[in-house]
Amino acid sequence: MSTVAKEIFKAYDIRGIVGKSLTEQTVELIGKALGTEAKKRGGTTITIGYDGRLSGPAFAKALARGIQSTGINVIDIGMVATPMVYFAAFHLNTGSGVMITGSHNPPDYNGIKSVIQGDTLALDAIQSLLRCIEADAFATAENGKTGTYSTADVAEAYIARIVGDAKIKRPMKIVVDCGNGAPGAYAPKLFRAMGCEVIDLFCEVDGNFPNHHPDPAQPKNLQDVIRTLKETDAELGLAFDGDGDRLGVVTKDGEIIFPDRQLMLFAGDVLSRVPGGEVIFDVKSSRHLFKWVRDHGGRPSMYKTGHSLLKLRMKETGAPLAGEMSGHIFFKERWYGFDDALYCGARLLEIVSAHADGNVPLKALPNAISTPELNWQLKEGEPHALVDKIRDTATFEGATEVITIDGVRVEYPDGFGLARASNTTPVIVIRFEADTEAGLERIKADFRRVLTAAKPDVPLPY
């Protein structure tokens, strides 16, 4: 029986601390489990890649060894952004792609995101990898013939595919901040190929992330973009997370266009070509999306949070577009249905370049007063039980609807409140939105009453 740290097998991917919970030996075992899964599903080859973290190359070798031991072939595409691995699964016709990435976690973390034979592995599919490892139930190479190992460079094909699809209507000058993550090797090249003039910030790939953390969901990480827009004649700012599947957008005057508003812009565009199309968004997103999508002839659909879950949902429903508040946005219309921040950036520039000032369509998107995600830190195992208790017993004053597909989202006539248990850390994620400051305070107070009654001994994060 092989042993690994169980806690690294999360809801949407695998993630751990390098050299502690995630070692080369563990990655090799995960490779064996992934090879076994691919074989079960009739696969023959897996594309692999890694982001700019220092542990990436060694982990890629270990992953390849594990996969090859099952008789499955490996095509290594090197240091890339996560969406390039997904692209390579299509482009190289492997159907399977595995990315070694710590996403936006601190530098001492790394992890694995997997698509096997077209299916994103999440929830029980990730736990089944753990069960396979613990039972040593690995496939073996027939007649002792291990899988082959080869390398490929898909960067040129990937950039050419995007440039062939997304066209800007006029030249634009933009700021691109990659936070020293893997997209730095590709994003400036892509946007220049589209016809943009690019001021690049921190595009040298460095797994120590010496300038700021590569997480555009945190406003503090967008301050360099805001400053550069102020000091130059650049029109718009784009920022990327460490592995290139989440996009940050900043207007000329420093306003951050959060992902649920980005999704409005994309929905208006996609629905102009796909009338009646379904647009999926997660429970953390603005309630303005419901009206916006309907007003543009589409069908709004709220679903659970989690990039893997949204991808699976999109595949089930055939929706042309989906997105979540954390920044993962998925285009099926004209693209492949995976989350790709570089492609999203290209689509955004295509839309806004139709205006003399690209900031105008962004500033016109509906907005509301909202809080960022507030994390209520509890003990391991507590968040889900507490949210279940609130769902089953709590009453909310003046609520028009209580949505329980993922946590408890309470709709009021002028806003919403949300409490959901994170699937990755022992916290309850809390978020509020309202039309006015007074409304926001009222909703916060209503939730404070319910949450404090449920758990009086732990102070709330607001």
Backbone torsions as a table, in degrees:
resi	resn	phi	psi	omega
1	MET	NA	125.0	177.9
2	SER	-85.2	143.6	179.3
3	THR	-117.5	137.4	176.1
4	VAL	-138.9	164.9	178.0
5	ALA	-74.0	112.2	-175.4
6	LYS	-60.8	-31.4	-172.4
7	GLU	-68.7	-11.5	179.8
8	ILE	-79.1	-13.9	-178.6
9	PHE	-86.8	91.2	-173.9
10	LYS	-86.8	-175.8	-177.8
11	ALA	-70.9	-36.4	-171.7
12	TYR	-111.5	-16.8	-177.5
13	ASP	-166.4	-169.6	177.0
14	ILE	-114.1	134.8	-176.0
15	ARG	-152.8	132.7	179.7
16	GLY	-158.0	179.9	-179.0
17	ILE	-90.6	127.4	-175.8
18	VAL	-60.8	130.7	177.8
19	GLY	83.0	-11.0	178.4
20	LYS	-114.8	-87.3	179.8
21	SER	-80.5	-17.2	179.7
22	LEU	-126.9	105.5	-178.8
23	THR	-115.9	171.1	177.4
24	GLU	-61.9	-37.2	178.9
25	GLN	-63.5	-42.1	178.1
26	THR	-63.1	-44.1	-179.4
27	VAL	-63.0	-37.7	177.6
28	GLU	-63.7	-41.4	177.5
29	LEU	-64.1	-39.5	177.0
30	ILE	-63.6	-39.1	175.7
31	GLY	-58.7	-41.7	177.8
32	LYS	-62.6	-42.7	-179.5
33	ALA	-66.4	-39.9	178.8
34	LEU	-67.6	-40.5	175.9
35	GLY	-61.3	-41.4	178.4
36	THR	-61.4	-44.2	179.9
37	GLU	-64.2	-42.5	179.3
38	ALA	-61.9	-41.7	-179.0
39	LYS	-63.3	-43.5	177.8
40	LYS	-56.1	-36.2	-175.2
41	ARG	-92.3	8.6	176.0
42	GLY	85.7	14.3	179.5
43	GLY	-81.3	160.1	177.7
44	THR	-125.2	-21.5	-172.1
45	THR	-143.3	142.0	175.1
46	ILE	-123.7	130.9	172.9
47	THR	-85.3	134.7	176.8
48	ILE	-126.5	154.0	175.8
49	GLY	-155.0	172.8	-179.9
50	TYR	-146.9	154.6	179.9
51	ASP	-87.2	-164.0	-172.1
52	GLY	-84.0	8.7	-179.7
53	ARG	-68.7	149.9	-172.1
54	LEU	-63.7	-29.8	-177.6
55	SER	-82.5	-6.2	-173.2
56	GLY	-56.2	-53.6	-176.0
57	PRO	-59.6	-43.5	-179.5
58	ALA	-66.8	-40.3	177.9
59	PHE	-64.5	-36.5	179.4
60	ALA	-63.1	-40.1	178.0
61	LYS	-63.7	-43.9	-179.8
62	ALA	-64.7	-42.8	178.5
63	LEU	-60.4	-46.0	180.0
64	ALA	-60.5	-43.9	178.4
65	ARG	-57.4	-45.8	-179.4
66	GLY	-62.1	-47.2	-179.3
67	ILE	-62.5	-47.4	-176.8
68	GLN	-62.2	-31.5	-177.8
69	SER	-62.7	-20.7	179.6
70	THR	-89.7	-1.2	-178.2
71	GLY	93.0	1.9	178.8
72	ILE	-89.8	138.3	179.8
73	ASN	-79.0	153.6	179.7
74	VAL	-122.7	132.5	168.6
75	ILE	-115.8	113.6	-176.5
76	ASP	-94.3	118.3	-178.9
77	ILE	-101.1	7.8	170.4
78	GLY	80.5	-152.4	-176.4
79	MET	-82.3	112.9	-173.1
80	VAL	-144.2	170.9	168.0
81	ALA	-79.8	149.3	-177.9
82	THR	-50.2	-46.4	-177.9
83	PRO	-61.6	-19.7	178.7
84	MET	-71.7	-28.8	174.0
85	VAL	-68.6	-43.5	177.7
86	TYR	-62.3	-43.3	178.2
87	PHE	-59.5	-44.1	-177.7
88	ALA	-62.4	-32.3	178.1
89	ALA	-61.2	-34.0	174.7
90	PHE	-79.8	-51.4	-172.4
91	HIS	-62.3	-40.0	-179.3
92	LEU	-94.4	2.1	174.9
93	ASN	59.7	38.1	178.4
94	THR	-92.6	-27.0	-178.0
95	GLY	77.0	-13.1	-178.3
96	SER	-131.8	138.4	178.0
97	GLY	-143.5	135.6	178.8
98	VAL	-126.7	125.6	-177.3
99	MET	-112.2	130.1	173.6
100	ILE	-93.4	110.1	-175.5
101	THR	-153.8	143.3	172.6
102	GLY	-97.0	5.5	179.0
103	SER	53.1	-118.5	-178.7
104	HIS	-107.0	16.9	177.2
105	ASN	-72.7	164.6	178.3
106	PRO	-57.3	163.7	-173.3
107	PRO	-58.4	-25.8	-177.0
108	ASP	-84.7	6.2	176.4
109	TYR	-102.1	156.5	165.0
110	ASN	-150.4	175.7	-177.0
111	GLY	-171.1	-172.2	-174.8
112	ILE	-140.6	129.1	171.8
113	LYS	-114.4	137.3	-171.8
114	SER	-134.1	138.2	167.6
115	VAL	-124.2	120.3	-178.8
116	ILE	-117.7	119.7	-178.5
117	GLN	48.9	46.2	174.4
118	GLY	86.3	-7.1	-179.5
119	ASP	-107.2	128.8	174.7
120	THR	-74.0	128.7	-179.4
121	LEU	-82.1	124.6	179.1
122	ALA	-149.8	162.2	175.1
123	LEU	50.1	-118.6	-173.7
124	ASP	-66.3	-27.2	179.0
125	ALA	-64.8	-31.7	175.9
126	ILE	-75.6	-40.7	177.2
127	GLN	-63.5	-29.3	179.7
128	SER	-68.8	-28.4	173.9
129	LEU	-64.6	-42.8	178.0
130	LEU	-61.7	-44.7	179.8
131	ARG	-61.9	-39.3	178.7
132	CYS	-61.4	-43.6	-179.4
133	ILE	-65.9	-46.8	-176.2
134	GLU	-65.5	-29.0	-180.0
135	ALA	-92.8	-1.0	-173.7
136	ASP	51.0	39.0	-174.8
137	ALA	-93.1	50.1	-174.6
138	PHE	-86.0	145.5	169.3
139	ALA	-67.2	153.5	176.8
140	THR	-121.8	157.4	-179.8
141	ALA	-70.1	134.3	179.5
142	GLU	-68.9	136.3	-179.6
143	ASN	54.4	29.2	177.9
144	GLY	69.4	11.3	-176.4
145	LYS	-91.4	103.0	-178.3
146	THR	-72.5	163.4	179.2
147	GLY	-66.7	157.1	-179.6
148	THR	-81.9	161.3	176.9
149	TYR	-126.0	128.1	175.0
150	SER	-143.1	167.7	179.0
151	THR	-119.4	158.0	177.2
152	ALA	-150.5	152.9	175.6
153	ASP	-117.5	112.6	-177.0
154	VAL	-103.6	1.5	-172.4
155	ALA	-57.3	-46.2	-177.3
156	GLU	-63.0	-44.1	-179.2
157	ALA	-66.3	-39.2	-179.7
158	TYR	-63.8	-49.6	-179.8
159	ILE	-63.9	-42.4	180.0
160	ALA	-62.4	-37.4	179.5
161	ARG	-64.4	-41.9	-180.0
162	ILE	-70.7	-45.4	-178.6
163	VAL	-63.2	-32.0	177.9
164	GLY	-73.2	-18.3	-175.9
165	ASP	-101.2	-47.1	-174.0
166	ALA	-102.8	120.8	-175.3
167	LYS	-118.6	128.3	175.2
168	ILE	-85.8	148.0	-174.7
169	LYS	-85.5	-16.5	179.0
170	ARG	-157.5	159.1	178.2
171	PRO	-64.3	144.1	177.9
172	MET	-132.9	149.1	174.3
173	LYS	-108.8	122.7	-173.5
174	ILE	-131.0	158.7	171.9
175	VAL	-101.6	132.5	178.3
176	VAL	-124.0	118.6	-179.3
177	ASP	-115.7	116.9	-178.6
178	CYS	-105.3	0.8	174.7
179	GLY	54.8	28.4	-179.0
180	ASN	65.4	17.3	176.0
181	GLY	-86.4	175.9	-176.4
182	ALA	-55.8	-34.2	-180.0
183	PRO	-59.4	-19.5	179.9
184	GLY	-57.6	-27.8	-179.4
185	ALA	-77.7	-11.9	-172.2
186	TYR	-130.4	-36.5	-172.6
187	ALA	-61.0	-49.2	-179.7
188	PRO	-59.4	-39.5	178.5
189	LYS	-61.4	-43.8	-180.0
190	LEU	-60.9	-50.5	-174.1
191	PHE	-71.7	-29.2	173.5
192	ARG	-68.3	-38.7	179.0
193	ALA	-64.8	-26.5	177.2
194	MET	-77.5	-13.9	-179.6
195	GLY	107.7	14.0	178.8
196	CYS	-91.3	151.4	165.6
197	GLU	-91.6	129.1	-171.3
198	VAL	-119.2	127.1	166.5
199	ILE	-96.9	111.4	-176.4
200	ASP	-99.3	138.1	178.3
201	LEU	-117.7	126.8	171.8
202	PHE	53.0	48.6	-179.4
203	CYS	-97.3	3.5	172.9
204	GLU	-81.3	123.7	-176.4
205	VAL	-71.4	124.6	-177.8
206	ASP	-149.9	110.0	-176.5
207	GLY	-65.3	-5.6	174.3
208	ASN	-85.9	-11.8	-177.8
209	PHE	47.0	65.9	-171.0
210	PRO	-72.7	-15.8	-173.6
211	ASN	-99.8	-58.1	171.4
212	HIS	-155.0	163.2	-177.0
213	HIS	-69.2	139.7	-177.4
214	PRO	-82.3	69.9	179.4
215	ASP	-140.4	95.1	-176.6
216	PRO	-71.1	-4.7	176.8
217	ALA	-72.4	-19.1	-179.9
218	GLN	-98.5	117.4	-178.1
219	PRO	-52.9	-31.1	-179.7
220	LYS	-61.9	-27.0	-179.5
221	ASN	-83.1	-3.2	179.9
222	LEU	-105.5	4.3	-175.6
223	GLN	-65.7	-32.9	178.2
224	ASP	-67.3	-38.0	176.6
225	VAL	-65.0	-46.1	-179.5
226	ILE	-59.0	-44.7	179.9
227	ARG	-63.7	-43.8	-177.7
228	THR	-66.4	-37.6	176.4
229	LEU	-63.1	-36.2	-179.8
230	LYS	-69.2	-38.7	-172.2
231	GLU	-88.6	-11.7	-176.2
232	THR	-125.7	178.8	177.3
233	ASP	-95.8	18.4	175.4
234	ALA	-65.4	148.1	-171.4
235	GLU	-92.0	-30.6	-168.3
236	LEU	-154.5	153.1	178.0
237	GLY	-121.6	137.5	174.7
238	LEU	-121.0	137.0	177.9
239	ALA	-132.1	146.8	-174.1
240	PHE	-123.4	151.7	174.8
241	ASP	-82.4	179.4	-170.6
242	GLY	-61.1	-26.8	-178.8
243	ASP	-119.3	7.2	168.5
244	GLY	79.5	24.1	175.1
245	ASP	-111.3	7.0	177.1
246	ARG	-137.2	137.9	-172.8
247	LEU	-114.8	136.2	169.5
248	GLY	-108.3	139.8	-177.9
249	VAL	-128.2	132.2	-179.1
250	VAL	-130.2	132.9	178.7
251	THR	-82.4	169.4	-177.5
252	LYS	-54.2	-37.9	-177.4
253	ASP	-89.1	11.8	173.5
254	GLY	91.0	7.0	178.0
255	GLU	-78.0	133.8	177.5
256	ILE	-88.4	125.2	176.6
257	ILE	-93.3	100.3	-176.0
258	PHE	-68.3	159.6	-170.7
259	PRO	-58.0	-30.8	179.7
260	ASP	-69.1	-28.3	175.2
261	ARG	-79.6	-35.3	172.5
262	GLN	-55.8	-41.8	-178.2
263	LEU	-63.0	-33.9	175.7
264	MET	-61.1	-46.4	179.9
265	LEU	-58.6	-47.6	-178.7
266	PHE	-66.3	-37.9	-179.2
267	ALA	-63.4	-43.7	178.2
268	GLY	-57.1	-40.9	-179.0
269	ASP	-71.1	-50.8	-177.0
270	VAL	-62.5	-42.7	-177.3
271	LEU	-68.5	-19.0	175.1
272	SER	-66.9	-22.4	178.7
273	ARG	-109.8	-18.7	-179.8
274	VAL	-124.8	70.5	-178.0
275	PRO	-59.5	137.8	-179.3
276	GLY	80.8	2.6	-177.9
277	GLY	-66.4	151.3	178.2
278	GLU	-87.2	135.2	175.1
279	VAL	-118.9	119.0	-175.5
280	ILE	-100.1	137.8	175.4
281	PHE	-143.7	158.7	-173.2
282	ASP	-88.0	170.0	-172.7
283	VAL	-66.6	-12.7	179.3
284	LYS	-86.7	-7.3	-172.0
285	SER	-79.6	159.2	-179.4
286	SER	-59.6	140.9	177.0
287	ARG	-69.8	-15.1	177.3
288	HIS	-62.8	-20.2	179.7
289	LEU	-62.7	-35.7	-179.9
290	PHE	-56.4	-54.1	-177.0
291	LYS	-67.0	-43.5	-177.9
292	TRP	-58.0	-48.9	-178.1
293	VAL	-63.8	-44.8	178.5
294	ARG	-61.8	-44.3	-179.1
295	ASP	-62.5	-23.9	178.8
296	HIS	-99.7	15.9	172.4
297	GLY	83.0	18.0	-179.3
298	GLY	-112.0	179.6	179.4
299	ARG	-113.7	109.4	179.2
300	PRO	-74.4	141.4	-177.9
301	SER	-143.3	119.0	179.6
302	MET	-92.1	140.8	-178.8
303	TYR	-143.1	179.4	-178.8
304	LYS	-65.0	154.5	174.0
305	THR	-76.4	147.1	176.8
306	GLY	131.2	119.2	-174.4
307	HIS	-59.8	-37.5	179.9
308	SER	-67.6	-39.7	-178.4
309	LEU	-67.7	-39.3	178.9
310	LEU	-66.2	-38.4	178.0
311	LYS	-62.2	-43.4	179.1
312	LEU	-64.6	-42.7	179.6
313	ARG	-61.8	-41.2	180.0
314	MET	-62.0	-40.3	179.3
315	LYS	-65.2	-40.6	178.7
316	GLU	-62.7	-42.2	-170.2
317	THR	-94.2	-18.9	-175.2
318	GLY	75.2	17.3	179.8
319	ALA	-61.1	140.1	-179.4
320	PRO	-79.8	-11.7	-174.7
321	LEU	-155.7	141.2	174.4
322	ALA	-150.6	160.9	177.9
323	GLY	-167.1	160.3	176.5
324	GLU	-134.2	160.2	-173.1
325	MET	-59.6	-27.3	-178.6
326	SER	-69.7	-16.0	176.8
327	GLY	118.8	-6.3	176.0
328	HIS	-76.8	121.1	177.3
329	ILE	-125.9	137.1	-170.4
330	PHE	-122.9	119.1	173.9
331	PHE	-102.5	125.8	167.9
332	LYS	-99.8	-32.3	177.3
333	GLU	-68.3	118.3	179.7
334	ARG	71.7	-2.5	-179.0
335	TRP	-137.1	-158.6	-167.3
336	TYR	-108.1	-3.1	179.2
337	GLY	90.6	6.4	175.5
338	PHE	-105.3	163.4	-178.0
339	ASP	-79.4	122.8	-172.9
340	ASP	-146.3	102.6	-175.6
341	ALA	-69.4	-31.0	179.4
342	LEU	-67.4	-43.3	177.1
343	TYR	-66.0	-40.6	177.6
344	CYS	-59.7	-41.3	177.3
345	GLY	-60.0	-41.2	179.5
346	ALA	-65.8	-42.7	179.1
347	ARG	-65.5	-38.4	178.8
348	LEU	-63.0	-44.5	179.8
349	LEU	-64.6	-37.1	177.5
350	GLU	-58.9	-43.6	-177.1
351	ILE	-70.4	-50.5	-172.7
352	VAL	-74.2	-22.5	-179.3
353	SER	-70.8	-11.0	175.9
354	ALA	-73.9	-10.2	179.4
355	HIS	-106.7	147.6	178.7
356	ALA	-59.5	-33.5	175.0
357	ASP	-124.5	112.9	-175.9
358	GLY	-64.0	-15.1	179.6
359	ASN	-75.0	-26.4	-173.4
360	VAL	-58.5	-51.7	-179.2
361	PRO	-65.2	-28.6	179.1
362	LEU	-72.6	-43.4	-179.0
363	LYS	-68.0	-24.0	-177.7
364	ALA	-80.2	-9.3	-178.4
365	LEU	-67.5	140.7	179.1
366	PRO	-54.0	142.6	-179.4
367	ASN	-135.8	161.9	177.6
368	ALA	-144.8	165.4	174.7
369	ILE	-81.8	126.5	-176.7
370	SER	-146.1	162.2	173.6
371	THR	-94.7	158.3	166.3
372	PRO	-69.9	-178.8	174.1
373	GLU	-68.3	128.0	178.3
374	LEU	-106.8	126.8	-176.3
375	ASN	-103.3	118.9	178.6
376	TRP	-95.9	105.3	-174.2
377	GLN	-76.4	121.4	178.2
378	LEU	-126.2	-173.6	178.6
379	LYS	-84.3	157.2	177.2
380	GLU	-52.8	130.4	177.8
381	GLY	90.7	-16.2	-177.4
382	GLU	-78.0	-42.0	-170.7
383	PRO	-54.7	-48.7	-176.9
384	HIS	-64.2	-41.4	-179.3
385	ALA	-64.2	-40.4	-178.3
386	LEU	-68.4	-42.5	178.9
387	VAL	-65.2	-38.5	176.7
388	ASP	-61.0	-41.2	180.0
389	LYS	-63.4	-44.8	179.5
390	ILE	-62.6	-43.8	179.9
391	ARG	-57.8	-41.3	-173.5
392	ASP	-83.3	-24.8	-170.7
393	THR	-122.8	-23.1	-170.8
394	ALA	-77.8	150.5	169.6
395	THR	-121.8	143.6	-176.5
396	PHE	-117.7	133.8	-174.1
397	GLU	-75.4	123.9	175.5
398	GLY	78.0	10.9	-178.6
399	ALA	-69.6	141.5	175.5
400	THR	-96.4	-24.0	-178.9
401	GLU	-163.0	145.2	172.9
402	VAL	-119.2	117.8	-177.2
403	ILE	-101.1	126.1	-173.5
404	THR	-121.9	25.3	-180.0
405	ILE	-69.1	-24.2	179.2
406	ASP	-157.7	94.0	-174.5
407	GLY	80.5	-151.6	180.0
408	VAL	-126.6	109.8	175.8
409	ARG	-110.5	120.1	-175.8
410	VAL	-108.2	120.2	178.6
411	GLU	-92.1	133.0	174.5
412	TYR	-116.9	166.7	-179.9
413	PRO	-59.0	-25.7	-174.3
414	ASP	-123.9	17.0	-179.9
415	GLY	169.2	-167.5	176.0
416	PHE	-148.8	159.7	171.0
417	GLY	-128.9	147.8	-177.3
418	LEU	-136.5	137.7	167.8
419	ALA	-134.8	117.2	178.1
420	ARG	-137.9	145.6	178.6
421	ALA	-77.7	129.0	176.6
422	SER	-66.1	145.8	176.3
423	ASN	-93.0	1.0	-176.0
424	THR	-118.6	-28.9	-179.8
425	THR	-138.5	159.9	-177.2
426	PRO	-78.6	66.1	177.9
427	VAL	-133.2	155.5	166.4
428	ILE	-100.9	123.5	178.9
429	VAL	-85.9	127.8	-177.8
430	ILE	-121.4	137.6	177.7
431	ARG	-147.8	144.8	179.6
432	PHE	-131.7	148.5	174.5
433	GLU	-145.4	143.2	177.2
434	ALA	-156.7	166.6	179.7
435	ASP	-75.2	-28.7	-176.9
436	THR	-135.3	161.4	176.3
437	GLU	-60.3	-41.0	-179.8
438	ALA	-62.6	-41.2	178.1
439	GLY	-63.8	-41.4	179.2
440	LEU	-60.5	-46.2	-179.3
441	GLU	-63.4	-37.9	179.7
442	ARG	-64.7	-44.0	-179.6
443	ILE	-67.4	-41.2	177.9
444	LYS	-60.3	-40.7	-179.5
445	ALA	-66.6	-38.9	179.1
446	ASP	-62.5	-44.2	178.0
447	PHE	-68.3	-37.1	178.8
448	ARG	-58.6	-42.8	178.8
449	ARG	-59.5	-47.6	-176.9
450	VAL	-70.1	-45.6	-176.3
451	LEU	-68.2	-40.0	179.9
452	THR	-66.2	-38.7	178.0
453	ALA	-63.7	-35.8	-178.1
454	ALA	-76.3	-31.3	-176.0
455	LYS	-148.7	76.3	-172.9
456	PRO	-71.1	-17.5	-172.2
457	ASP	-88.7	-3.9	179.6
458	VAL	-121.2	119.9	-177.3
459	PRO	-62.9	143.0	179.1
460	LEU	-75.3	158.0	-178.5
461	PRO	-84.5	14.2	178.7
462	TYR	-146.5	NA	NA
